[in-house]
């Protein structure tokens, strides 16, 4: 049970990291404020580091990980595109990123509860990812 919950939690973290990176990539070229661009770039880099850590652990379990749900990814991209076409601004980007981070935090907490038999290393990674998402929402609050 521990191994199965560990793998499932790592897969969800993997999908979350990939979704976070893709979401940042979707908006980065639209950001006009250099400080905001730095915040987003730093967050993307941190997601990448966590992603590498997740991949190493998944490899130990001979698992390929998980890509984000294609429908969720498409819906996110469409929402981002429509909102930016209607009102391209750093405030719109901050709003979109805040919504995405909040959804990520909610999902990751759900998976932490659902896969409670996962090992501590995997739970720590999920908690790091949650903290990273929460920090970004806090850091970009001034742009809302």
Residue pairs with C-beta under 8 A, 6 or more apart in sequence:
1 117
2 117
2 118
2 119
3 61
4 117
5 115
5 116
5 117
5 118
6 61
6 115
6 117
6 118
6 119
6 122
7 58
7 61
7 63
8 111
8 114
8 115
8 118
9 111
9 112
9 115
9 118
9 122
9 123
9 126
10 54
10 57
10 58
10 61
10 63
10 65
10 118
10 122
10 125
11 58
11 63
11 65
11 66
12 66
12 107
12 108
12 111
12 115
12 126
13 50
13 54
13 108
13 111
13 122
13 125
13 126
13 129
14 51
14 54
14 55
14 58
14 65
14 66
15 65
15 66
15 67
15 68
15 69
16 68
16 104
16 107
16 108
16 129
17 47
17 48
17 50
17 51
17 54
17 129
18 51
18 67
18 68
19 68
19 72
19 73
19 76
19 100
19 104
20 43
20 44
20 47
20 100
20 101
20 104
20 133
21 44
21 47
21 48
21 51
22 68
22 73
22 76
22 77
23 76
23 80
23 96
23 97
23 100
24 40
24 41
24 43
24 44
24 47
24 97
25 44
26 76
26 77
26 80
26 81
27 40
27 80
27 84
27 93
27 96
27 97
28 37
28 40
28 41
28 44
30 84
30 88
30 93
31 37
31 40
31 90
31 93
32 89
32 90
33 90
33 143
36 90
36 93
36 94
36 140
36 143
39 136
39 139
39 140
40 97
40 136
40 140
43 132
43 135
43 136
43 139
46 132
47 129
47 132
50 125
50 128
50 129
50 132
53 125
54 65
54 125
55 65
57 121
57 122
57 125
58 64
58 65
76 100
79 96
80 96
83 92
83 95
83 96
84 92
84 93
84 96
90 143
91 143
91 144
93 143
94 140
94 141
94 143
94 144
95 144
97 136
97 137
97 140
98 137
98 140
98 141
98 144
101 133
101 134
101 136
101 137
102 133
102 137
104 129
104 130
104 133
105 130
105 133
105 134
108 126
108 129
108 130
108 133
109 130
111 126
112 118
112 123
112 126
112 127
